[in-house]
Amino acid sequence: MGGLIPESFIQELLGRLDIVEVIERHLPLKRAGREYQACCPFHDEKTPSFTVSPQKQFYHCFGCGAHGSVIGFAMNYEGLEFVDAVEDLARHAGLTVPREATRKAQPSAGLYEVMEAAACFYQDQLKTSQEAIDYLKKRGLSGEIAKEFGIGFAPSGWDNLMKHFGGDGKRPGGDEKKLSLLQRAGLLSEGKSGSYDKFRHRIMFPIHDRRGRVIGFGGRALDDDGPKYLNSPETELFHKGRELYGLYLARKGQAKLQQIIVVEGYMDVAALAQFGFHNCVATLGTATTGDQAELLFRAASEVVYCFDGDEAGRKAAWRALEATLPRLREGRQAKFLFLPDGEDPDTMVRSQGAGVFAALLDAAQPLSEFFFDHFTAAVDMASIDGRAKLVEMARPQVEMIPGGVFHDMMFSRLEALAQHRLLTSRSRAAGGSGKAPIGRKPAQYRTPMRTALAHLVQNPSLAALAGDMNRFSGCDLPGIEIYRELVDFCAKHPNMTTAQLLEFWHEHPARPHLITLASWQFPGEEKLLAQEFRDAVTGIELQWTELQIAHTPKIVDLGPDEKAALLQLQQHRQALIEALQGDKTQTGVSG
């Protein structure tokens, strides 16, 4: 179905679903006050730090920082893209996903149908080609595995697929609609004499998206005519930097895998599956991309990259490491397995057996070891110059890792190798001394501005208590613009949940900060919540008043009207202070 999903439907879906019910399908939740708790599904822990708020319709893990709405949970837990997550949740809610028309062409149902029909055509051709059957038998693939992976065969000839679809690219009168679909699907090429089949005399491996639909093909040549492997070109359906061969089948049995193995070839994936390793995927003839790394970690908490041990394999492994570093938040781990020269997973598992290959996986090199071995081998570690060069090369890469325990330990290891105390860029930006824990985010102190924003994010109806915003005219306090924007938005949408609000602000630059504030804990009583918010707003006004007083010239330089204005500001400041002190005395609430 083409078109964008309307924002109004996203809000309706979030309003219809109960995040507690959805998450309880996957995790046992226990009541803890106003919220529910569980051990986090996104990292290993013994003490529950994963909380689900029915009021906010929002989940947050205080251990690894995972957070989001029910849509975010579906994406992270089940490894779905946004649209797929919305469609899956809509089915559970009994809703039909509407679409808005856009100018940009969208993949049509006809494209998916033509890809599926092509896959069936190739599979039928395999059954009648003794040459292709003999090749697969020689490679050791069973009929069961060929069927499981939908492996087929593109016969020799220039127009077998076109004729199957009733088209003819060389003469007028062919089925233009079908030819157009074949072209858009990347199944035809263009020559001087017209269109012809792109895949010829090749073993065909269908590539599926996360919903199991065929979106492209990989073809392995049976002779030396042309490239050994040929992939579908980029199309409306297929973007090779965002897909992984075998991922749909690997996750078919279970949504979340313990481990996923990344290999280089289609045949490697099929061969390993035949020997019991059903958790394998392959990149599609390109270096591992950031999008692929994120897909891998959505599917499993541990990723093992398996490459040849030669120079090309190690270069490919390093590119995979670079794509992985920015995605190594808590609970995620990457390893590297380098096979002996001349071996690939296919030949290794056949010659040595599944037990040997499993042992190699267990002994795979952790990312941290591969990372530092790569740099220390390139410099003279016995010299100051060499160790300084190590820091110059490695520090930018370490700082790509999200803040947390792993980042801290990687930085400590770099310091140990350099034999020198270092400051992270994060510490320097914050003016730190380097003595605080490396990589930790600065503490989110409960300033009046942050407190007011947090209350609005968690309870938009409080915007009714914000008062006249004109009193902040000319105010340039940090955060005042987002405060104005949020008050205005919440006043118009007082009944939104936290999840709905954050989803609505999905593209807003302040969203990461608001997500942090959404996890703050506040007293449950409505009266206390309202008073805390009023106090926070009063605190903002007090800061603004003090700023205006501080910027007023010395009183000896003021005229009568200016002196009167200053006196009014000073009186107003005292009234605000007394208001805050009075509220604290009566309620015991601190702003």
C-alpha positions as CSV (number, residue, x, y, z in Angstrom):
1,M,0.0,0.0,0.0
2,G,1.5,3.3,-1.1
3,G,1.7,6.6,0.7
4,L,2.6,8.0,4.1
5,I,0.8,7.0,7.3
6,P,-1.1,10.1,8.5
7,E,0.1,11.5,11.8
8,S,-3.5,11.5,13.0
9,F,-3.6,7.7,12.7
10,I,-0.4,7.3,14.7
11,Q,-2.0,9.3,17.5
12,E,-5.2,7.2,17.3
13,L,-3.2,4.0,17.4
14,L,-1.2,5.1,20.4
15,G,-4.4,6.2,22.1
16,R,-6.1,2.8,21.3
17,L,-3.3,0.6,22.6
18,D,-2.2,-0.1,26.2
19,I,1.5,-0.4,26.4
20,V,1.3,-2.6,29.4
21,E,-0.8,-5.2,27.6
22,V,1.4,-5.1,24.5
23,I,4.7,-5.6,26.5
24,E,3.1,-8.3,28.7
25,R,2.8,-10.4,25.6
26,H,6.6,-10.7,25.6
27,L,7.7,-10.0,29.2
28,P,6.3,-10.8,32.7
29,L,5.6,-7.4,34.3
30,K,5.2,-6.8,38.0
31,R,3.3,-3.9,39.6
32,A,5.5,-1.4,41.4
33,G,3.5,1.6,42.6
34,R,2.0,3.4,39.7
35,E,4.3,1.6,37.2
36,Y,5.3,-1.9,36.2
37,Q,8.8,-3.4,36.2
38,A,10.7,-6.2,34.6
39,C,14.2,-7.2,33.8
40,C,15.2,-5.4,30.6
41,P,14.9,-7.4,27.4
42,F,17.6,-5.3,25.8
43,H,20.5,-6.0,28.1
44,D,21.4,-8.6,30.8
45,E,20.5,-7.7,34.3
46,K,19.4,-9.5,37.5
47,T,17.6,-6.5,39.2
48,P,14.7,-5.1,37.3
49,S,15.4,-1.6,35.9
50,F,12.9,-1.7,33.0
51,T,9.8,0.3,33.9
52,V,6.5,0.7,32.0
53,S,4.2,3.6,32.8
54,P,0.5,3.1,32.0
55,Q,-0.1,6.8,32.6
56,K,2.7,8.0,30.2
57,Q,2.2,5.0,27.9
58,F,6.0,5.0,27.8
59,Y,8.8,2.5,28.8
60,H,12.2,3.3,30.1
61,C,15.2,1.3,31.2
62,F,17.3,3.0,33.9
63,G,20.1,0.5,33.2
64,C,20.7,0.8,29.4
65,G,18.6,3.8,28.6
66,A,16.2,2.0,26.2
67,H,12.9,4.0,26.0
68,G,10.0,4.7,23.8
69,S,6.3,4.3,23.0
70,V,4.6,1.0,22.2
71,I,5.7,1.6,18.6
72,G,9.3,2.0,19.7
73,F,9.1,-1.3,21.8
74,A,7.8,-3.2,18.7
75,M,10.7,-1.8,16.6
76,N,13.4,-2.6,19.2
77,Y,12.1,-5.9,20.5
78,E,10.9,-7.4,17.2
79,G,13.4,-5.7,15.0
80,L,10.7,-4.0,12.8
81,E,10.9,-0.9,10.8
82,F,8.5,2.0,11.8
83,V,5.9,1.3,9.1
84,D,6.0,-2.5,9.8
85,A,5.6,-1.9,13.5
86,V,2.6,0.4,13.0
87,E,1.0,-2.1,10.7
88,D,1.6,-5.0,13.1
89,L,0.2,-3.1,16.1
90,A,-2.8,-1.9,14.0
91,R,-3.7,-5.5,13.2
92,H,-3.7,-6.3,16.9
93,A,-5.9,-3.2,17.6
94,G,-8.3,-4.1,14.8
95,L,-7.4,-1.0,12.8
96,T,-6.7,-0.5,9.1
97,V,-3.7,1.7,8.3
98,P,-4.7,4.5,6.0
99,R,-2.3,6.2,3.7
100,E,-1.8,9.7,2.4
101,A,-1.0,10.2,-1.3
102,T,2.5,11.6,-1.9
103,R,4.2,12.9,-5.0
104,K,7.0,10.4,-4.6
105,A,6.3,7.0,-6.2
106,Q,5.6,4.3,-3.6
107,P,6.2,0.6,-4.0
108,S,2.9,-0.9,-5.4
109,A,1.4,-4.2,-4.6
110,G,2.1,-5.1,-8.3
111,L,5.9,-4.9,-7.7
112,Y,5.7,-7.3,-4.8
113,E,3.6,-9.6,-6.8
114,V,5.9,-9.6,-9.8
115,M,8.9,-10.3,-7.5
116,E,7.1,-13.3,-5.9
117,A,6.1,-14.6,-9.4
118,A,9.7,-14.3,-10.6
119,A,10.9,-16.3,-7.5
120,C,8.4,-19.0,-8.3
121,F,9.5,-19.0,-12.0
122,Y,13.1,-19.5,-10.9
123,Q,12.2,-22.2,-8.5
124,D,10.3,-24.1,-11.2
125,Q,13.3,-23.8,-13.6
126,L,15.5,-25.3,-11.0
127,K,13.4,-28.4,-10.8
128,T,13.8,-29.0,-14.6
129,S,17.5,-28.2,-14.8
130,Q,19.8,-31.1,-14.2
131,E,22.8,-28.8,-14.5
132,A,21.7,-26.6,-11.7
133,I,20.6,-29.5,-9.5
134,D,24.0,-31.2,-10.0
135,Y,25.8,-27.9,-9.1
136,L,23.8,-27.6,-5.8
137,K,24.5,-31.3,-5.0
138,K,28.2,-30.7,-5.7
139,R,28.1,-27.8,-3.3
140,G,26.5,-30.1,-0.7
141,L,23.1,-28.3,-0.5
142,S,20.1,-30.6,0.2
143,G,16.7,-30.3,-1.4
144,E,15.2,-29.3,1.9
145,I,17.6,-26.3,2.3
146,A,17.0,-25.3,-1.3
147,K,13.3,-25.3,-0.7
148,E,13.6,-23.4,2.7
149,F,15.6,-20.6,1.1
150,G,13.6,-20.6,-2.1
151,I,16.7,-21.2,-4.2
152,G,16.0,-21.2,-8.0
153,F,17.7,-21.1,-11.4
154,A,17.7,-18.5,-14.2
155,P,18.2,-20.5,-17.4
156,S,20.4,-19.4,-20.3
157,G,18.8,-17.2,-22.9
158,W,17.9,-13.6,-23.1
159,D,14.1,-13.5,-22.6
160,N,12.9,-16.5,-20.7
161,L,11.6,-14.4,-17.8
162,M,10.0,-11.9,-20.2
163,K,8.3,-14.6,-22.1
164,H,7.0,-16.1,-18.9
165,F,5.3,-12.8,-18.1
166,G,3.9,-12.4,-21.6
167,G,6.3,-9.6,-22.5
168,D,8.6,-9.0,-25.4
169,G,11.2,-6.3,-25.2
170,K,12.2,-6.5,-28.9
171,R,9.0,-6.1,-30.8
172,P,5.9,-3.8,-30.4
173,G,2.8,-5.4,-29.0
174,G,4.2,-6.9,-25.8
175,D,2.5,-6.5,-22.4
176,E,3.8,-3.0,-21.6
177,K,2.5,-3.0,-18.1
178,K,4.3,-6.2,-17.2
179,L,7.4,-5.0,-18.9
180,S,7.2,-1.8,-16.8
181,L,6.9,-3.8,-13.6
182,L,9.8,-6.0,-14.5
183,Q,11.9,-3.0,-15.3
184,R,11.0,-1.3,-12.0
185,A,11.7,-4.5,-10.1
186,G,15.3,-4.6,-11.6
187,L,14.7,-7.9,-13.4
188,L,15.4,-6.5,-16.9
189,S,18.4,-4.8,-18.5
190,E,18.4,-2.5,-21.5
191,G,20.5,-3.1,-24.7
192,K,20.7,-1.7,-28.2
193,S,18.1,-4.2,-29.4
194,G,15.7,-3.6,-26.4
195,S,15.1,-5.2,-23.0
196,Y,16.5,-8.6,-21.9
197,D,16.6,-10.7,-18.7
198,K,19.1,-9.4,-16.2
199,F,19.7,-12.8,-14.7
200,R,20.8,-15.6,-17.0
201,H,22.4,-19.0,-16.3
202,R,22.6,-18.4,-12.6
203,I,21.6,-20.0,-9.3
204,M,19.1,-17.6,-7.8
205,F,18.8,-16.6,-4.2
206,P,15.7,-14.5,-3.3
207,I,16.2,-11.7,-0.9
208,H,13.4,-11.0,1.6
209,D,12.4,-8.0,3.6
210,R,11.6,-8.2,7.3
211,R,8.0,-9.2,6.4
212,G,9.1,-12.1,4.2
213,R,8.3,-10.4,0.9
214,V,10.8,-10.9,-2.0
215,I,12.4,-7.6,-2.8
216,G,15.5,-8.6,-4.8
217,F,17.8,-11.5,-6.0
218,G,21.3,-12.6,-5.8
219,G,22.6,-14.7,-8.7
220,R,25.6,-17.0,-8.7
221,A,27.0,-17.7,-12.1
222,L,27.4,-21.4,-13.3
223,D,30.1,-20.4,-15.7
224,D,32.8,-17.8,-16.1
225,D,30.6,-15.5,-18.3
226,G,30.2,-12.3,-16.4
227,P,30.7,-11.6,-12.6
228,K,30.6,-14.5,-10.2
229,Y,27.8,-12.9,-8.2
230,L,25.2,-10.5,-9.5
231,N,22.7,-8.6,-7.3
232,S,19.5,-6.8,-8.1
233,P,20.1,-3.1,-8.7
234,E,18.7,-0.5,-6.3
235,T,14.9,-0.3,-6.8
236,E,11.8,1.1,-5.0
237,L,11.8,-2.1,-3.0
238,F,15.5,-3.0,-2.7
239,H,18.2,-0.9,-1.0
240,K,21.1,-3.2,-0.4
241,G,22.7,-1.1,2.3
242,R,19.5,-1.5,4.4
243,E,18.9,-5.3,3.9
244,L,20.5,-8.5,5.0
245,Y,20.2,-11.8,3.2
246,G,18.7,-14.5,5.4
247,L,17.5,-12.2,8.2
248,Y,13.8,-13.0,7.7
249,L,14.4,-16.7,7.8
250,A,16.8,-16.4,10.8
251,R,14.1,-14.6,12.8
252,K,11.2,-16.7,11.6
253,G,11.5,-19.1,14.5
254,Q,12.0,-16.5,17.2
255,A,11.8,-12.7,17.2
256,K,14.9,-12.1,19.4
257,L,18.0,-14.3,18.9
258,Q,20.8,-14.7,21.4
259,Q,23.4,-14.5,18.6
260,I,23.5,-13.7,14.9
261,I,26.4,-14.6,12.6
262,V,27.3,-12.4,9.7
263,V,29.0,-14.0,6.7
264,E,29.9,-12.9,3.2
265,G,28.0,-15.1,0.8
266,Y,24.6,-16.5,0.1
267,M,26.0,-20.0,-0.1
268,D,27.6,-19.6,3.3
269,V,24.2,-18.8,4.9
270,A,22.5,-21.8,3.3
271,A,25.4,-24.2,4.1
272,L,25.5,-23.2,7.7
273,A,21.7,-23.5,8.0
274,Q,22.0,-27.1,6.7
275,F,24.4,-27.8,9.6
276,G,22.1,-26.4,12.2
277,F,23.2,-22.7,12.3
278,H,19.9,-21.0,11.4
279,N,21.0,-17.7,12.8
280,C,23.2,-16.5,9.9
281,V,22.9,-13.6,7.5
282,A,25.0,-12.1,4.7
283,T,25.7,-8.6,3.6
284,L,24.7,-8.0,0.0
285,G,28.1,-7.5,-1.7
286,T,28.8,-4.2,0.1
287,A,30.7,-3.2,3.2
288,T,28.6,-3.4,6.4
289,T,26.5,-0.3,6.8
290,G,25.2,1.5,9.9
291,D,21.7,0.6,8.9
292,Q,22.7,-3.1,8.7
293,A,24.4,-3.0,12.0
294,E,21.3,-1.6,13.7
295,L,19.2,-4.3,12.1
296,L,21.6,-6.9,13.5
297,F,21.4,-5.6,17.0
298,R,17.6,-5.4,16.8
299,A,17.7,-9.1,16.0
300,A,20.2,-10.3,18.6
301,S,22.2,-8.9,21.5
302,E,25.4,-10.5,20.2
303,V,26.7,-10.2,16.6
304,V,29.6,-12.3,15.3
305,Y,31.2,-11.1,12.1
306,C,32.8,-14.0,10.3
307,F,35.3,-13.1,7.6
308,D,38.3,-14.6,5.7
309,G,41.6,-14.1,7.5
310,D,43.3,-12.5,4.5
311,E,43.9,-8.8,4.0
312,A,40.5,-8.3,2.2
313,G,38.7,-10.0,5.0
314,R,40.3,-7.9,7.7
315,K,39.5,-4.7,5.8
316,A,35.9,-5.8,5.5
317,A,35.9,-6.6,9.2
318,W,37.3,-3.1,10.1
319,R,34.5,-1.5,8.0
320,A,32.0,-3.6,10.0
321,L,33.6,-2.5,13.2
322,E,33.3,1.2,12.2
323,A,29.6,0.8,11.4
324,T,29.1,-1.0,14.7
325,L,30.8,1.3,17.2
326,P,28.1,4.0,17.3
327,R,25.5,1.4,18.0
328,L,27.2,-0.4,21.0
329,R,24.9,0.7,23.7
330,E,24.5,-1.3,26.9
331,G,23.5,-5.0,26.3
332,R,25.0,-5.2,22.9
333,Q,28.2,-7.1,22.0
334,A,30.2,-7.7,18.8
335,K,32.8,-10.3,18.0
336,F,35.0,-11.2,15.1
337,L,35.9,-14.6,13.7
338,F,38.7,-14.8,11.1
339,L,38.9,-18.1,9.2
340,P,42.1,-19.7,8.0
341,D,43.4,-18.7,4.6
342,G,41.5,-20.4,1.8
343,E,38.5,-21.3,4.0
344,D,35.1,-19.8,4.1
345,P,32.1,-20.8,6.4
346,D,30.8,-23.1,3.7
347,T,34.0,-25.1,3.2
348,M,34.9,-25.0,6.9
349,V,31.6,-26.4,8.2
350,R,31.7,-29.2,5.6
351,S,35.3,-30.2,6.1
352,Q,35.5,-29.7,9.9
353,G,32.0,-30.3,11.0
354,A,29.4,-28.2,13.0
355,G,31.2,-28.9,16.4
356,V,34.5,-27.3,15.2
357,F,32.7,-24.3,13.7
358,A,30.7,-23.8,17.0
359,A,34.0,-23.9,18.9
360,L,35.4,-21.3,16.6
361,L,32.4,-19.1,17.3
362,D,32.8,-19.5,21.0
363,A,36.5,-18.4,20.7
364,A,35.7,-15.4,18.4
365,Q,37.7,-12.3,19.2
366,P,35.9,-9.6,21.1
367,L,35.5,-6.3,19.4
368,S,37.7,-4.5,22.0
369,E,40.6,-6.9,21.3
370,F,40.3,-6.5,17.5
371,F,40.1,-2.8,17.9
372,F,43.2,-2.3,19.9
373,D,45.2,-5.0,18.1
374,H,44.5,-3.1,14.8
375,F,46.0,0.2,16.2
376,T,48.9,-1.2,18.3
377,A,50.1,-3.2,15.3
378,A,50.4,0.1,13.3
379,V,52.6,2.1,15.7
380,D,55.7,1.7,17.8
381,M,54.3,1.1,21.3
382,A,57.8,1.3,22.8
383,S,58.1,5.0,22.0
384,I,56.2,8.1,23.2
385,D,55.7,9.1,19.6
386,G,54.1,5.8,18.8
387,R,51.8,5.9,21.8
388,A,50.8,9.5,20.9
389,K,50.0,8.3,17.4
390,L,47.9,5.5,18.9
391,V,45.8,8.1,20.8
392,E,45.4,10.3,17.8
393,M,44.1,7.4,15.7
394,A,42.0,5.5,18.3
395,R,40.4,8.3,20.4
396,P,38.0,9.5,17.7
397,Q,36.8,5.9,17.2
398,V,36.3,5.3,21.0
399,E,34.3,8.5,21.3
400,M,31.9,7.1,18.7
401,I,30.7,4.6,21.3
402,P,27.6,5.8,23.2
403,G,28.3,6.8,26.8
404,G,28.1,3.9,29.3
405,V,30.2,1.2,30.9
406,F,31.7,-0.2,27.6
407,H,32.7,3.3,26.5
408,D,34.4,3.9,29.8
409,M,36.3,0.7,29.8
410,M,37.4,1.2,26.2
411,F,38.7,4.7,27.1
412,S,40.5,3.3,30.2
413,R,42.2,0.7,28.0
414,L,43.3,3.4,25.7
415,E,44.8,5.4,28.6
416,A,46.6,2.3,29.9
417,L,48.1,1.6,26.5
418,A,49.1,5.3,26.1
419,Q,50.5,5.4,29.6
420,H,48.8,8.8,29.9
421,R,45.7,10.4,31.5
422,L,43.3,11.6,28.8
423,L,40.2,13.7,28.7
424,T,37.3,12.8,26.5
425,S,35.8,15.4,24.2
426,R,32.7,15.1,26.3
427,S,34.7,16.0,29.4
428,R,36.4,19.0,27.7
429,A,33.1,20.3,26.3
430,A,31.7,20.2,29.8
431,G,34.8,21.9,31.3
432,G,35.5,18.8,33.3
433,S,38.8,17.9,35.1
434,G,38.8,14.4,33.8
435,K,38.3,13.0,37.3
436,A,34.6,12.2,36.8
437,P,33.7,8.8,35.3
438,I,34.6,8.9,31.7
439,G,31.8,9.0,29.2
440,R,29.0,9.5,31.7
441,K,26.4,12.1,30.8
442,P,26.3,15.2,33.0
443,A,23.8,14.9,35.8
444,Q,20.4,16.2,35.0
445,Y,19.9,18.6,37.9
446,R,16.3,19.6,38.5
447,T,16.5,23.2,37.5
448,P,13.2,25.1,37.3
449,M,13.2,25.0,33.5
450,R,13.9,21.2,33.4
451,T,11.3,20.5,36.1
452,A,8.7,22.5,34.2
453,L,9.4,20.8,30.9
454,A,9.4,17.4,32.6
455,H,6.0,18.0,34.1
456,L,4.6,19.2,30.7
457,V,6.0,16.1,28.9
458,Q,4.5,13.8,31.5
459,N,1.2,15.6,32.0
460,P,0.3,18.1,29.2
461,S,-2.9,19.2,31.0
462,L,-0.6,21.2,33.4
463,A,-0.1,23.8,30.6
464,A,-3.4,25.3,31.8
465,L,-1.4,26.4,35.0
466,A,1.4,28.1,33.1
467,G,-0.1,31.5,33.3
468,D,0.4,34.5,31.0
469,M,3.4,33.9,28.8
470,N,3.8,37.6,28.1
471,R,5.7,38.0,31.3
472,F,8.6,36.2,29.6
473,S,8.7,38.7,26.8
474,G,12.3,39.3,25.8
475,C,13.5,36.4,28.0
476,D,16.6,34.6,26.7
477,L,17.1,32.0,29.5
478,P,18.4,28.6,28.2
479,G,15.4,26.4,27.2
480,I,12.8,29.3,27.1
481,E,12.0,28.8,23.5
482,I,11.2,25.1,23.9
483,Y,9.2,25.9,27.0
484,R,7.1,28.4,25.1
485,E,6.6,25.9,22.3
486,L,5.7,23.1,24.7
487,V,3.2,25.2,26.7
488,D,1.5,26.2,23.5
489,F,1.4,22.6,22.2
490,C,0.2,21.1,25.5
491,A,-2.5,23.7,25.9
492,K,-3.9,22.6,22.5
493,H,-3.5,18.9,23.3
494,P,-4.1,18.5,27.1
495,N,-5.2,14.9,27.0
496,M,-2.2,13.5,25.2
497,T,-0.1,10.8,26.8
498,T,3.7,11.2,27.0
499,A,4.1,8.6,24.3
500,Q,1.8,10.5,21.9
501,L,3.5,13.8,22.6
502,L,7.0,12.4,21.9
503,E,5.8,10.6,18.8
504,F,4.3,13.9,17.6
505,W,7.6,15.6,18.2
506,H,9.6,12.8,16.5
507,E,11.6,15.1,14.3
508,H,12.1,17.9,16.8
509,P,15.7,18.6,17.8
510,A,14.7,18.8,21.5
511,R,13.1,15.3,21.5
512,P,16.2,13.5,23.0
513,H,16.2,16.0,25.9
514,L,12.4,15.6,26.4
515,I,12.8,11.8,26.4
516,T,15.2,12.1,29.3
517,L,12.8,14.3,31.2
518,A,9.9,11.8,30.5
519,S,11.7,9.3,32.8
520,W,11.9,11.6,35.8
521,Q,10.0,10.5,38.8
522,F,7.4,12.8,40.4
523,P,4.9,12.4,43.3
524,G,1.7,10.8,42.3
525,E,-0.9,13.1,43.9
526,E,-2.4,15.6,41.4
527,K,-2.3,18.4,44.0
528,L,1.5,17.9,44.5
529,L,2.2,17.6,40.8
530,A,0.3,20.8,40.1
531,Q,2.2,22.6,42.9
532,E,5.6,21.4,41.7
533,F,4.8,22.7,38.2
534,R,3.7,26.1,39.6
535,D,6.8,26.3,41.7
536,A,9.0,25.5,38.7
537,V,7.3,28.2,36.6
538,T,7.7,30.6,39.5
539,G,11.4,29.6,39.6
540,I,11.8,30.4,35.9
541,E,10.2,33.8,36.4
542,L,12.5,34.4,39.4
543,Q,15.6,33.6,37.3
544,W,14.3,35.9,34.5
545,T,13.7,38.7,37.0
546,E,17.1,38.4,38.6
547,L,18.7,38.4,35.1
548,Q,16.9,41.7,34.3
549,I,18.1,43.2,37.6
550,A,21.7,42.0,37.0
551,H,21.7,43.7,33.6
552,T,20.4,47.0,34.9
553,P,23.0,49.7,35.0
554,K,24.2,51.1,38.4
555,I,21.4,53.0,40.2
556,V,23.5,56.3,40.1
557,D,23.2,56.2,36.3
558,L,19.5,55.7,36.2
559,G,16.8,58.3,35.6
560,P,13.6,58.5,37.7
561,D,11.6,56.2,35.5
562,E,14.4,53.6,35.3
563,K,14.8,53.7,39.1
564,A,11.1,53.1,39.5
565,A,11.3,50.1,37.1
566,L,14.2,48.7,39.0
567,L,12.4,49.0,42.3
568,Q,9.4,47.2,40.8
569,L,11.7,44.4,39.6
570,Q,13.2,44.1,43.1
571,Q,9.8,44.0,44.7
572,H,8.6,41.4,42.2
573,R,11.7,39.3,43.0
574,Q,11.0,39.4,46.7
575,A,7.3,38.4,46.1
576,L,8.4,35.4,44.0
577,I,10.9,34.3,46.7
578,E,8.2,34.6,49.4
579,A,5.8,32.6,47.1
580,L,8.3,29.8,46.8
581,Q,9.1,29.8,50.5
582,G,5.4,29.8,51.4
583,D,4.7,26.8,49.1
584,K,7.6,24.8,50.5
585,T,6.5,25.5,54.1
586,Q,2.9,24.4,53.3
587,T,3.5,21.4,51.2
588,G,7.1,20.3,51.7
589,V,7.6,20.3,48.0
590,S,10.9,21.5,46.5
591,G,10.8,23.1,43.1
